[in-house]
């Protein structure tokens, strides 16, 4: 865009120019925040919290401040509101990340009185801010599992299911020291305004926020990385419906039209260029082409590092089969179309049950794609790298006897995070795939998609009966009702409780009309009825009697 500067400030009188300059400085913005607008003497912090099922707090703060030296500052005054917190310790249970069992992700905050508040300049953010701490923003599996799925779930809760509304409402902020990272565009899907990095704030300034929210959801977590207990899957409340919603939301963000299914079957192979490599990718492609298929598929390869996000998601969202060595890129399987398959490959000695977040995810019933795996069982098909740096599994720095123990091992048990030499050595080996992969590929193409099924015993219950009426004529009482709207076609029974001045009657019946003779003249009564299906009771309905005497 061409900028045409028609005016020259030199043409203005000096006094007018100074006035414009002063007005500019008084309203200047630094990034997205403005100069101080609340006097220090009236500054007061308030907080509203809820407790998660894990015992941690999700909190929304008003007028919370931040200083690089002092971290977060809660200014306690007589005007402060503390809702949902009873003890000082409660403020130490505010998590800024979904990562399990790691104390580094609890909010560091101090309570201060106005007289203790730093005397340096205050700058303000007046937009609603949602803050989180990223664990590994350079790893797409961690980006999705630790940050974006929990954030998506949090937004669904905060904005009553409307993630788009929350992305417009909140400005996303990062508390960590990481830079943007290679997947920053993914995070931008959740903030229509510029992203905030707390690490970019000047050390000499105190930053205050009109509204700052810490409410990252932990319910979506399905894998833990070995803090306090060995790594492995965890029980999760994540649903296939949320996975699909996240998938569609992100594809929309990247403007990928995933509903157009290509005429030719597309099979995708994830290539690794630096470590944990597949040394015979051409052989795998040949094996795919030799499968008994109605038509020859188009087999394409991609690399998470070398291909753009749009290229990768466009390819995966059109693929019928996705194959790749265990690693971060395999989490992109969630972008596969319905009724597709993924085959995750594992090096020798590595067990999917312990190391694979994708395998843990696919234990969810009703996921939109199918999972299969192949593990190298032939030690001779492994190419080892004892010369690698220790963080990539190298063992040359270890005592010789320890090296031999690792090299001669045949299985890696669950381990603690994060530098177990045995685990790293076998995880970063290269692999030659042999013909044992063919049955796995065939199985992946034969198995059919199983739709999600909601367990009726967990969620179903009969509705309220309709048109419940009770009447009496002299000594006879009769009741009638219509079945609940959601019980047509299934066998149900009813529990009826009738109360009269001289007798109460309870009965179970399969009928919707009941007549009782009390042998005494009735002058009042009332009752309740509820529907029962397979031992599951519905909500009862109340009615008073009507005298039908003419």
C-alpha positions, 0 to 999 in steps of 0.5 A: 500500500502506498502512503502519501504524506501530503502534510508537513508538520513544519507548516504548523505553528510551533504551539499547535505542534506541541499541543498535538505532541502532548495529546499524543503522549497522553494517549499513547499505546505501547503494544496493546496497553495504555498509560496508567489510568487508575491512580495507585492510591485507588488500585484494588485487586479482586478475584473470582474462582472456581475449583476444578475436579483436580482441586486447582483453581480457575480464576478471573482477576480484576486489576491484577498487576505484574512486575518482572522482578516481583511476578504477579501482585495482588493489591489487597484493600478493603474493596477487594473481593475474594470469591471462591477462595477461603485461604491464602493457599488457594491462590497457590493452586491456580494452574497456567498449564494443563501439564500434569504433576509439574509445580512449575506451572502454578501461578507465582503471586504475592499479596501486597498492600497499597503502601507496598506497591512498586513506585515505578510506572504503571501501564495498563491492559484494558482488554480481557486477557486469557493467560497460559504457560506453554510447555513446548511450543516448538512441538506440535503434539505439545501445542495441541495436547497441552495448549490448544485442546485445553484452550478450545475446551476453556473457550467452549465453557467461558463463551457457552459453546461459542469459541469464535466469540471467545477468540474475539473477546480475549487477547491471548497472553503467554507467561513463558519465556519462549519466543513465538515458535514455529506454530504461532499461527495455530495460537492466533486462531484463539485471539483476534488481537495481537498475542502478548508475551510477558517476557517482552515487558520491560523490567522497570515497569509494572503492568496491570490488567483490568481483567486477567483470566487463568482458566486453562482446562485440564479435563482434556488431558489424556497423557502425562509426561512422567513427572512424579510418576512414570509417563503414560496415558491418564483418564480423560474427560475428552470427548470425540465431539470436542476433537471434531469441533477442534479439528473443524475450527482449526481447518476453518482458521487455516481456510482449508476446505476439508469437505471436498474428498478427492476422487483418487485415494490419498495415502500419506507418509510422514517423513523424518529427516533428522532422527528416528528416521525410516530408512526405507521409505521407498519400500513402504510406498512399494508395499502400499502400492502392492496391496489389493486395492480397487484402484491405485492410490496416490501416495504422498510424503510430507515433513513437519519441518519442511512443509507449511501448515496449510500444505500439511493440513490440506494433505492429511484432511484429504487422506484415507491412510496416514502412516508415520514413525512415532513422534509429534507429527502423528498427533496431526492424525486428528485432522484425518477425515471420517472413516480414515486410518492411521498406522503409527510405527515404533522403533525396536524395544519401544511400547506404544502403551507407554510412550504414545499420546496418539495411542492413548487418544484413540482409546476414546470410543467413537473417534472419527478415525481408526488406529493401528500400529506396527513395532519393529521386532527385529533388532537387526533392523535397528540402526543405533546412534551411540554417538548422538548427543545425550539428549538425543539418546547418545550413550558414549559419555556413559561408563562402558558397562552401562553402555553395554547394558543399554545396547543389549536391552530388548525392552524399555519400561515406563520411565520418569521424565526427562533424561532416562538414557535407556529410553532416549537411546532406543527412542532415537534409533533409526528403523528399517521396515520389513514385510511384517507391516503388510498385514497391518496395512491390510487391516487398516484398510479393511476395518470399518469406522464405528460411530460414537455411541453414548452409553444409555446406562450412563446418560439416558433417563426417562422424561416426565410423564405427560397429561397426568390427571387424578380424579375421584367419584365417591369411593373410586379413584382413577389416574391416567397419564401419557408416556414420556416423549423419549420412551416410545418403542421401549418397555417401561414401567411406572411408579405411582404414589397416591395420597388420601386423607386415610390411606397412601398407596404405592404401586408399580404398573406397566399401564397408563390408566389405574383405577382403585376402590378405597371403600370409603368416600373420597373428598381429597387426594393428590399423587406423584408418578414417574417412569422407570426404564431398566431400573433408571428412574425419570423425574416425577410429576405431581397432580391434585385430584379433581372431583368428577361428581356431577 
